C-alpha cells in the first residue's frame, strides 16, 4: 500500500512538463539520479578499490560514474598490461581520477609503450606509475617526448635519464613552463654544466617551480655568498627550495638557542647546506650530545656542520662514547671533532681503540659495538 501511494504521489506523475511548478519535479528527479550515481560511486570505491568509507566520500566529490563499465575497463586494461590486480588497485588508489578515462587503450597505452621503448621494464613502469600516476594523464607528443629529448641531450646518457625519471617523473612535463627557463637561469649565473646536470639528476623536483620563485631562491643563495662555481651552490638551491620560510626561521631559531651567531649560521650552511634539512629533534639531539655530554663548544659545530647530518645512533653516539671513556681514564686530550666523527671507521678504530693495550682495546671495542648494536 505504501509503495502504491509513493508511486501515485510521485512528482513525475502528478506534474506535467508545462505545469508552473514542473521545475520542482525535474529537480527532484535530477537530485535522485545524482544521489544514485553518487551512491554507486561510493560503493565501487569501497568494495572494488579498497578505499575507506571516509576516503571514498572525499574522492566521490570529484569523480562520478553511473555504471562500472568505465572504471572496470581501466582496471582490466592495467591487468592486461603487466599489472596484477593488487598492483592495478594500488595505482588507482594513487590517483582515483584514472578511473574516469574513457579509453585507456587510447590514452594510457601509448605512454606505457613509449616507456618500454626507452628501456623501462614492467616492474620499473609499475613503480614509476604508482609513485607518479600523473604521467598517464600528460600529453605524450607535447610533454613527455620533448622532455625526454631535452634531457637526453643534457645527460648524454639514457641510463642517467632513466634514473632521473625514476627519481621524479615530474621532469617529463612542465618543460617549457618551468624546467627549461630555470635551467637557463642557472647557466646565465655561470654555474658549470656538470653541476647543473647533477642538480637535475639528483634534485629534479627543485626545478618544478615557477621561474619567478626559482629566481628568488637563486638570489637568496647568492646573498649568502655561495660561489656559483662550486657544487654547494646548487645544493643550497635545493635545500632552500625544500624548506618553507617558516620552517627555515624555526630551524635558525634552534641553532641560535644553542648560541650560534649570524656568522656561525652562515658558515654552517655554506659548509654543509643539508644541516638545515635535518629534523628539529635530530638537531637538538646532536647538539645535546656534542655540547652537553662531550663538552664541545656549539660554535665549533658550526665549523663542522656535516656532523648534524650524520647518524646519531650509528656514528655520533658510538664514537662519542668511546672518546668519553678515554677521557675518563685520561687516555686522550685536546679533542678535535674531525678525527672523531668525520673519518672512515677503520681510521677511527685505529686511532682511538686499537692503538691501546690489548685489554683496554677490547673493552673499548665492546663499548663501541654495544652502542652500535643499540642502533639496530
Secondary structure by P-SEA (a helix, b strand, c coil): caaaaaaaaccccccccccccaaaaaaaaaaaaaaaaaaaaaaaaaccccccaaaaaaaaaccccccaaaaaaaaaaaaaccccaaaaaaaaaaccccccccccccccaaaaaaaaaacccaaaaaaaaaaccccccccccccaaaaaaaaaaaaccaaaaaaaaaacccccccccccaaaaaaaaaaacccaaaaaaaaacccccccccaaaaaaaaaaaaaaccccccaaaaaaaaaaaaccaaaaaaaaaaaaaacccaaaaaaaaaaccccccccaaaaaaaaaaacccccccaaaaaaacccccccccccaaaaaaaaaaaaaacccccccccccccccaaaaaaaccccccaaaaaaaaaaaaaaaaaac
